[in-house]
Amino acid sequence: MSANPQLIIIDPSTRHPETEVCQKIRSLSTLPTLLIRPALSLDSQSSQQGMNALWRAELSTLRGVIILGGGASPNDHIEWQSELRAWLTQSRGVMDRGRPLLGVCYGHQLLGQICGAEVDFLWGGECAKGLREICLSEDTLGLKSNQPYPLAISHREGLLGLPDRWRTLTPHQEMVLNQARHTAIAVEVMTHTEYPWWGFQSHIDATPQFMINNQLSAKLPLAYAGEVVMRSFLDLVSTSS
């Protein structure tokens, strides 16, 4: 338990930890960070801890939470996912207190599902990999509206529509076919209407090693927009109270 303000990073990787991604975020953060890997048994002195450590975290000094991507699906019925949902939604917990949240890929889908949206396979269940160009309808987290930003993607599932009390920031890029070959709205970027919560389907956290780990042949732009988003969120968290 820590009495100091801190940031929690949740890496839900199911096959291999995103070590470089988490190291990069920690290097950018001005706050102490608690790294939780609920799907992997990696108990060590390097803060690679499971759900027990998450439940012991001091919520009164928690400044924000980042939930990254991984091989899991929010539709899976797995014990650690049920515990993670319970931790996020507990009375006087992270969401109840309106603490800053940033969901990436799996994290984006999980937050959306918790708030009432459906998660389903897209493109007949095939995995989309590479770079996807997004164009925002309004400025957010350091990115400007009406400018193309190539961001890394690696996912089969997505949010089919907006969850309650969220709004989309990419309304013109979301028409896809779901697994049943029906037209659906797959939300790429969203933000909450009241709280400082954001979800990005794309991997704004991507690093060169992430691209290798996930077998993405595309190369990240030298000035990667995802890092701008991450820095902006971390700046917000460092000044929140």
N, C-alpha and C positions, 0 to 999 in steps of 0.2 A: 504494500500500500504506500502510495506516494502523497505527500502533502504539497508538492510542487505542481504548478500547471503543467499539463502534459498533453501530447497527441497520441492517439492510438491508431496503429496501422494494422489492419486485418488482411493477411495474405491467405486466401482460401485455396491455395494450390493443392491439387490432389495427387500430382505425379512428382513434381520437383519444386522446391521453393524458388520463388522469384528473388533470388538473393541480390542481384544487381539492382533490380527495381527498388527494393526496400532500402538498400544502402544509399541509393540516389535520393530518395525522399528524405531519409534521415539526415543526409548531408545538407539538404536545403532547408530543413526545419531549424528554427531558432529555439524550439521547445524540446525538452526531453521527450523521447518517444518510447512507447511500449509496443513491441511487435508481437502479434498473436498469429499463430498458424494452427487453426483449429482442426484441419483435416490431416495433418501430418504429426507423427510422434517425434518431435524434435526438442525434447526437454534438455536444455543446456544453460550455461551461464551467459549466453549471448542473447537472452530475451526471446528466444524462439520457443514460445510457450503456448499452451492450449487454453481451453475454456476456463479452467480453474483460475488462471491468472487474470482472465478478463473479468470474472465475477469479483475478484479481489480489488480491482482498480477503483480508485477513489473518484466517484462521480462528481463530487463538489468542486474538484479542481480540474476536471477534464475540459479541455478547450475545443476538441474536435475529433472526428473519426474519419478515416479513409478506409473504404472497403474495396479491395482490388479484385481482379479477375482470377479465374482458375478453371479447372476442368469440371467443376460441379455445376449442377443446374438447380435453380431455386425450386424446381418441381420434384427434386429428389427428396425422398423421405429418409433423412439421415439424422442421427442423434445430434451431431454437432450443429447442423443447420437449425434444428428446433431450438437448441440452446442459444444460438446466436440471435434468432428472432426474439426469444424471450428476453435476452439481455438488452437488445435495442428498444423493445417496447415496454419494458417494466415501468411501473409507477415511479415517478421521479427519476427516470432513467434518461438516456441520451435523447431519444425522440420527444419524451414528455417535457424535457427541459428546453427543447429547441436548440440543442447544441449544433454547431456546423457539421454537416455531413457531406462527403464526396463519395459517390458510388461509381466504380469503373467496371464496365462489362458485367460480370456477375454481380458486383455490388450495385450497379445501376438497375439491373433486373430485380434483385432482391428488394431494394427500397421500393421500387414500383409495385411489386407484388404485395408487400406488406401494406401498402396504401390502397390496394384494391384493383390493380391492373393484372391482366393475364399475360403469362409468359408462354410462348409457343415456338416450335421450330419454324424457321423461315426457309425459303428457297427449296422446298421439298426435303428439308433436313440436311442439305449439303452445308459444308463449312465454308464461310466466306473468309478469305485470307488476303492480306496485302495492305494497300492504302486506300482509304475512302475519303473523298473530298467532301467536307461539310461547309455549309454557308449559314451562318447564324442570322436570325431575324432581329436580334438586338445584341448590344454589347454584353459580355459576361466574362468574368474571371480573366481579364486581360485581353480577350479576343474581341475584335471589332465586328460589327454586323456587316453583311453584304460583302464579305471577303472570303475567298476560298481557302480552306485549310486542309491539307492532306494529313489524315490521322490513321494510325495503324489499327487494323481490325483482325480478329480471329474469333469467330463465333458462329454457332448454328441457330441459337435462339435469340429472341428479342421480345420487347414489350409490345403487345398488340393494343395500342391505345394508351391514353394518359391515365395515371392514377388520380384519385380524388385530390383536389387542391394543389395540383401541379399544372404547369403550363409548358408547352413545347417551345423550344428555341430553334427548331429546324422543321417548320411546317411544310416546306416544299420538297423534302427529300425522303419521305417516309412511306410511299406506297409500294408494297411488296406483296408476294404471294406467301401465305402461310402453308403449313404442311398439307392441309386439305386442298391446296391450290385455290383458295379464296383470297380475294384482295383484302389486305389488312394495312393498318397504319403502324409501322414499326418505329417507335420513338427513338431518335438518335441522341438528342440532348434535351434535358428538361431541368426545370428549376421549380422549387416550391413557391407557392403564392404568398406564404407568410414567413417561413423560416429559411435560414441560410443553408439550404440543401440543394445539391446538384447531382445529376446523373449523366454520365457519358457512356454510351455504348462502345465507342472507340477507346482504344488503349492510349489514353493521354499519358500513361505512365511508362510507355514503351522505351526500351533502351536497346542498343545493339545486341546485347546478349539475350534480351527478351525475344528479339526477332529470330535469333538462332534457335532458342529453346522451343519456339512455337512454329518452326519451319516456315518462316515468312521470307520469301526471296527478295521482297522489296527492301530498299534501303531508306532509313529515316532521313528526312531533310536535315541539313546541318543546323538550321534554325528551326527546331521542332516546336510547333505550336502547343503540343501537349505539355511541354515544360513550362510554357507561359501560364497555362491553366494551373498547373501544380504549384508554381511559385505564388500565384495570386491567391490561391486557396490557403496556402501556408501563411502568407502575410495576413490574411483575414483572421485565421485562427490565432496567430500570435498576439493580435490586438483585441481579441474577444474577451469577454469576462463572464 
